[in-house]
Amino acid sequence: MPTDTLPELTTAYPIGEEQVQSYRRDGFIRLPQVATAQEAAAYRPSIAAAVERLGTETRPLAERDSYGMAFLQVMNLWRHDPDVARFVLGPRFAGVAARLLGVPRVRLYHDQALFKEPGGGYTPWHQDAMYWPLDGSRCLTMWMPLVDITPAHGGLAFAVGSHVDGPLSDIGISDASEEHFDRLLAERAVVVDQPLAMRAGDASFHSGWTVHKALGNTADRMREVMTVIWFADGLPVLEPANPAQANDLATWLPGLAAGQLAASPTNPVPGEALG
């Protein structure tokens, strides 16, 4: 669909104080129809085509490790496709992020499509902010299916309140991170909020330090999910605490160093970037 005929995603999505407090208490929230089913359907072909065009994974599932089996991952699609950019930079989505974080505005960190193939494996327990040279408590991720899904397609589970203690591991997404967090959550008797069915356009938002995982895809079709990560405008770049953060600094905050304002040309304020 040509960019000029796609839905604009500029109307605000109402977020009440009770929802804000729920997000801040639990470290995540699920919200219905952040995009309408029709809006999700309008953008789905462009996002799926970009994943097909830009994806590099060619190995059969049986030849991949746990991370590789978890999903087909393509990042920063917005930089390669104007239709996807219109979705990623949608002011409605960024407005929800800013409201949940309690800030006037947010900046884009990066987007990523996470398409889980039929037979695709589970995504192990992890904390996203382990990878980010930013204050993870001031960052969040939107996870939006572009098609209706059930838990069997690979829904997200969240460890309730796990964000409050900040970093709980420096282990990347792997069988080792699954074992570490399985043990830690059991020791702390943390409640796990299990995956739910979601309609296309529903979305969850979770904090950078929220421990979460996804089930494997035991259904017969692809789980098509688009994610967008934002951070509070005004954050400084932190000194990388591990090699993954050093890589993220070079990739998603290009040209910046620790102590500088996190505001490279690839980290626009949604809305402003659309003119």
Disulfide bonds with the S-S distance in Angstrom:
none
